[in-house]
């Protein structure tokens, strides 16, 4: 009844203002209410989120961040599987990566909104590594409710959760003395020490696993980029560089992140000569990052 009342109010308001009235659904009502919902540090009970994300490092970091808030996470690596999982289950929210294999987040969201299942009303929050002007508007136009740029920051995640999860499922987080996180003895400038320290505080005993996952996947990414460069496959270079850029940002590997962003842009423009020149620099940037990350893991033991 409250949703029906909200729809009538929104529809009346649109007509009164002389605006076209678009199709209204329960998720658009919740989006309108979100402007007045509080943000803060909460713990959530009986809450499950669907995470559609193809990057292994991002999967592990987001799962750890949500687990810290009492939230169960179900992970799917592409939009097609996200669509199937959303239609088959009941979720409090979906985090939807925009660029994924098989089906991207925009198409998956469109099909979810057209679904005849309860999934059509699930709040969907976009995850994207391209924090550019107009991105949020593009996500909202696709049927998403909100937007987070990667790497996801703790405070921004808290705000989004508070906006979209049913208030009856949250409780104020109990203030406890934070366990001191020892400074990581790294030097050289390849890694942002503060980003890495924050990651360690959030992921706890999963920290070493996440760093190891990043380093092992880095080898595969570099091999695939080289294959793309040698084979003249700009699409492959662009896709892999995008993925590698995102996970590098999560670990504070700024120089690798910047270099991969430049390679992604060059390949997107079809300039594989420039991409090859940048790739040579990326090799040395990655070696420097590897040395500092291994140093951080030894120091954390």
Wavefront OBJ file of the C-alpha trace (Angstrom):
o trace
v 0.000 0.000 0.000
v 2.807 2.429 0.821
v 4.439 1.702 -2.564
v 1.116 2.333 -4.342
v 0.714 5.609 -2.491
v 4.256 6.541 -3.456
v 3.598 5.779 -7.117
v 0.473 7.944 -7.132
v 2.380 10.821 -5.509
v 5.271 10.557 -7.948
v 2.935 10.271 -10.956
v 0.843 13.242 -9.797
v 3.990 15.272 -9.195
v 5.296 14.503 -12.674
v 2.044 15.589 -14.309
v 1.805 18.712 -12.138
v 5.312 19.721 -13.226
v 4.501 19.053 -16.861
v 6.987 16.176 -17.101
v 6.539 12.934 -18.985
v 5.676 10.066 -16.619
v 7.959 7.099 -17.210
v 7.092 3.560 -16.120
v 7.210 3.427 -12.323
v 8.252 0.316 -10.448
v 9.019 -0.524 -6.829
v 12.738 -0.012 -7.446
v 12.143 3.524 -8.781
v 10.147 4.322 -5.634
v 13.034 3.102 -3.475
v 15.416 5.219 -5.547
v 13.314 8.298 -4.841
v 13.278 7.504 -1.091
v 17.048 6.981 -1.024
v 17.714 10.699 -0.956
v 16.427 10.836 2.624
v 17.934 7.594 3.916
v 20.830 7.837 6.379
v 24.325 6.633 5.761
v 26.625 5.305 8.424
v 28.385 2.353 9.997
v 25.921 -0.524 10.250
v 25.882 -4.275 10.677
v 23.348 -6.257 8.633
v 21.404 -9.401 9.546
v 19.849 -11.934 7.151
v 21.201 -10.000 4.196
v 22.436 -11.525 0.939
v 23.985 -9.624 -1.948
v 24.626 -10.858 -5.482
v 28.037 -9.703 -6.721
v 28.460 -9.813 -10.502
v 32.203 -9.283 -11.024
v 34.693 -11.080 -13.284
v 37.911 -9.863 -11.638
v 39.151 -12.433 -9.034
v 40.896 -9.831 -6.861
v 37.883 -7.532 -6.858
v 35.668 -10.498 -5.982
v 37.774 -11.330 -2.930
v 38.083 -7.733 -1.718
v 34.357 -6.970 -2.059
v 33.389 -10.264 -0.425
v 35.665 -9.502 2.547
v 34.302 -5.951 2.892
v 30.708 -7.199 2.883
v 31.454 -10.124 5.200
v 32.777 -7.632 7.765
v 29.262 -6.174 7.854
v 27.553 -9.532 8.320
v 26.477 -9.788 4.683
v 26.498 -13.044 2.736
v 27.774 -12.713 -0.836
v 27.008 -14.860 -3.877
v 29.494 -14.257 -6.699
v 28.941 -14.650 -10.453
v 31.693 -13.899 -13.021
v 29.583 -12.558 -15.897
v 26.290 -10.879 -16.733
v 24.603 -13.988 -18.135
v 25.113 -15.941 -14.914
v 24.131 -12.857 -12.886
v 20.811 -12.740 -14.753
v 20.177 -16.443 -14.103
v 21.122 -16.166 -10.426
v 19.040 -13.012 -9.880
v 15.931 -14.611 -11.381
v 16.412 -17.803 -9.354
v 17.090 -16.249 -5.938
v 16.063 -13.554 -3.476
v 18.640 -10.808 -2.915
v 18.695 -7.598 -0.933
v 20.878 -5.943 -3.565
v 22.944 -6.632 -6.660
v 26.391 -5.148 -7.248
v 26.813 -5.175 -11.022
v 30.162 -4.728 -12.758
v 29.606 -2.821 -15.996
v 32.242 -4.572 -18.144
v 32.089 -8.379 -18.044
v 32.482 -11.222 -20.557
v 29.515 -12.916 -22.287
v 27.070 -10.208 -21.186
v 27.921 -6.800 -19.745
v 26.272 -5.255 -16.715
v 24.110 -2.867 -18.716
v 22.471 -5.659 -20.735
v 22.102 -7.874 -17.653
v 20.387 -5.014 -15.807
v 18.024 -4.320 -18.702
v 16.953 -7.976 -18.805
v 16.538 -8.127 -15.021
v 14.267 -5.072 -15.136
v 12.190 -6.756 -17.866
v 11.948 -9.991 -15.851
v 8.647 -11.312 -14.528
v 10.366 -12.503 -11.356
v 10.951 -10.624 -8.052
v 14.421 -9.770 -9.440
v 12.931 -6.856 -11.389
v 12.636 -4.917 -8.114
v 16.071 -5.699 -6.638
v 18.235 -2.580 -6.105
v 21.142 -2.721 -8.571
v 24.334 -0.767 -7.925
v 26.837 -0.357 -10.745
v 30.533 -1.075 -10.250
v 32.865 0.503 -12.772
v 36.568 1.245 -13.075
v 35.860 4.186 -15.369
v 35.013 7.040 -13.004
v 34.199 9.532 -15.743
v 31.685 12.343 -16.082
v 28.367 10.948 -17.256
v 29.016 7.379 -16.078
v 26.505 7.583 -13.235
v 23.849 8.929 -15.601
v 24.544 6.085 -18.047
v 24.143 3.542 -15.250
v 20.869 5.060 -14.034
v 19.542 5.188 -17.602
v 20.269 1.447 -17.914
v 18.000 0.754 -14.935
v 20.591 0.726 -12.157
v 19.793 2.532 -8.919
v 23.216 3.750 -7.880
v 26.895 3.773 -8.749
v 30.253 2.942 -7.137
v 33.628 3.488 -8.771
v 36.440 0.964 -8.309
v 38.485 0.525 -6.260
v 35.558 0.707 -3.836
v 36.175 2.804 -0.740
v 34.853 1.686 2.650
v 32.957 4.906 3.353
v 31.273 4.957 -0.062
v 30.261 1.314 0.331
v 28.739 2.093 3.742
v 26.644 4.882 2.239
v 25.322 2.731 -0.614
v 24.405 -0.134 1.722
v 22.540 2.237 4.009
v 20.612 3.686 1.073
v 19.368 0.453 -0.428
v 19.130 -2.306 2.182
v 15.893 -2.570 4.138
v 16.414 -0.504 7.341
v 14.821 -3.277 9.428
v 17.849 -5.484 8.662
v 20.488 -3.117 9.995
v 21.733 -2.235 13.446
v 24.209 0.380 14.541
v 27.689 -1.107 14.490
v 29.032 -1.528 18.001
v 31.989 0.740 18.568
v 35.003 -1.370 19.451
v 38.630 -0.480 19.730
v 40.163 -1.079 16.327
v 42.989 -3.573 16.190
v 46.078 -1.529 15.305
v 47.346 -2.288 11.827
v 51.091 -2.126 11.729
v 52.595 0.098 9.070
v 53.847 -1.950 6.153
v 57.575 -1.471 5.698
v 57.611 -0.825 1.968
v 59.584 1.755 0.076
v 60.230 2.650 -3.514
v 56.965 4.311 -4.528
v 55.506 1.508 -6.667
v 52.755 0.833 -4.089
v 50.583 3.321 -2.223
v 51.298 2.181 1.347
v 48.134 3.765 2.760
v 45.887 1.949 0.269
v 47.607 -1.335 1.095
v 47.332 -0.708 4.842
v 43.598 -0.014 4.493
v 43.181 -3.173 2.430
v 44.911 -5.202 5.125
v 42.687 -3.769 7.847
v 39.576 -4.638 5.833
v 40.578 -8.114 4.670
v 42.430 -9.332 7.783
v 43.742 -12.868 7.421
v 42.702 -12.901 3.733
v 45.298 -10.229 2.931
v 48.101 -12.583 1.871
v 45.734 -14.634 -0.274
v 44.501 -11.518 -2.081
v 48.023 -10.232 -2.725
v 49.130 -13.674 -3.951
v 46.075 -13.848 -6.212
v 46.937 -10.452 -7.673
v 50.539 -11.456 -8.384
v 49.624 -14.790 -9.988
v 46.920 -13.208 -12.137
v 49.339 -10.431 -13.108
v 51.498 -13.017 -14.884
v 48.473 -14.221 -16.899
v 47.385 -10.685 -17.733
v 50.835 -9.739 -19.004
v 51.023 -12.909 -21.098
v 47.607 -12.231 -22.634
v 48.444 -8.607 -23.393
v 51.629 -9.747 -25.132
v 49.643 -12.306 -27.139
v 47.239 -9.552 -28.178
v 50.047 -7.194 -29.149
v 51.855 -9.855 -31.195
v 48.639 -10.951 -32.884
v 47.308 -7.479 -33.587
v 44.276 -8.115 -31.387
v 43.429 -4.656 -30.015
v 40.183 -5.891 -28.427
v 42.052 -8.473 -26.341
v 44.673 -5.935 -25.247
v 41.959 -3.431 -24.319
v 39.936 -5.967 -22.308
v 42.854 -7.450 -20.361
v 44.391 -4.040 -19.623
v 41.023 -2.875 -18.254
v 40.818 -5.852 -15.883
v 44.443 -5.520 -14.767
v 43.978 -1.788 -14.181
v 41.074 -2.442 -11.842
v 42.796 -5.032 -9.642
v 45.979 -2.920 -9.519
v 43.951 -0.061 -8.093
v 42.638 -2.309 -5.319
v 46.202 -2.988 -4.110
v 47.508 0.541 -4.553
v 49.801 -0.405 -7.451
v 49.414 3.087 -8.850
v 52.078 2.968 -11.558
v 50.783 -0.337 -12.930
v 47.228 0.984 -12.723
v 48.139 4.139 -14.660
v 50.118 2.227 -17.264
v 47.300 -0.270 -17.807
v 44.847 2.603 -18.167
v 47.063 4.105 -20.877
v 47.380 0.731 -22.654
v 43.610 0.271 -22.462
v 43.059 3.693 -24.045
v 45.690 3.127 -26.755
v 44.242 -0.271 -27.683
v 40.740 1.215 -27.640
v 41.939 3.689 -30.273
v 43.576 0.891 -32.274
v 47.088 2.192 -31.597
v 49.004 -0.992 -30.823
v 52.358 0.688 -31.474
v 51.769 3.024 -28.533
v 50.367 0.122 -26.519
v 53.578 -1.875 -27.180
v 55.757 0.989 -25.996
v 53.687 1.330 -22.843
v 53.820 -2.435 -22.281
v 57.618 -2.281 -22.006
v 57.231 0.251 -19.201
v 54.517 -1.850 -17.578
v 56.956 -4.746 -17.176
v 59.334 -2.706 -15.035
v 56.451 -1.104 -13.102
v 55.061 -4.554 -12.306
v 58.436 -5.888 -11.120
v 58.787 -2.933 -8.755
v 55.232 -3.483 -7.476
v 55.885 -7.219 -7.035
v 58.968 -6.567 -4.910
v 57.095 -4.176 -2.616
v 54.031 -6.433 -2.300
v 56.199 -9.434 -1.394
v 57.976 -7.231 1.122
v 54.600 -6.229 2.598
v 53.531 -9.865 2.956
v 56.764 -10.791 4.737
v 56.378 -7.805 7.056
v 52.760 -8.759 7.839
v 53.724 -12.234 9.066
l 1 2 3 4 5 6 7 8 9 10 11 12 13 14 15 16 17 18 19 20 21 22 23 24 25 26 27 28 29 30 31 32 33 34 35 36 37 38 39 40 41 42 43 44 45 46 47 48 49 50 51 52 53 54 55 56 57 58 59 60 61 62 63 64 65 66 67 68 69 70 71 72 73 74 75 76 77 78 79 80 81 82 83 84 85 86 87 88 89 90 91 92 93 94 95 96 97 98 99 100 101 102 103 104 105 106 107 108 109 110 111 112 113 114 115 116 117 118 119 120 121 122 123 124 125 126 127 128 129 130 131 132 133 134 135 136 137 138 139 140 141 142 143 144 145 146 147 148 149 150 151 152 153 154 155 156 157 158 159 160 161 162 163 164 165 166 167 168 169 170 171 172 173 174 175 176 177 178 179 180 181 182 183 184 185 186 187 188 189 190 191 192 193 194 195 196 197 198 199 200 201 202 203 204 205 206 207 208 209 210 211 212 213 214 215 216 217 218 219 220 221 222 223 224 225 226 227 228 229 230 231 232 233 234 235 236 237 238 239 240 241 242 243 244 245 246 247 248 249 250 251 252 253 254 255 256 257 258 259 260 261 262 263 264 265 266 267 268 269 270 271 272 273 274 275 276 277 278 279 280 281 282 283 284 285 286 287 288 289 290 291 292 293 294 295 296 297 298 299 300 301
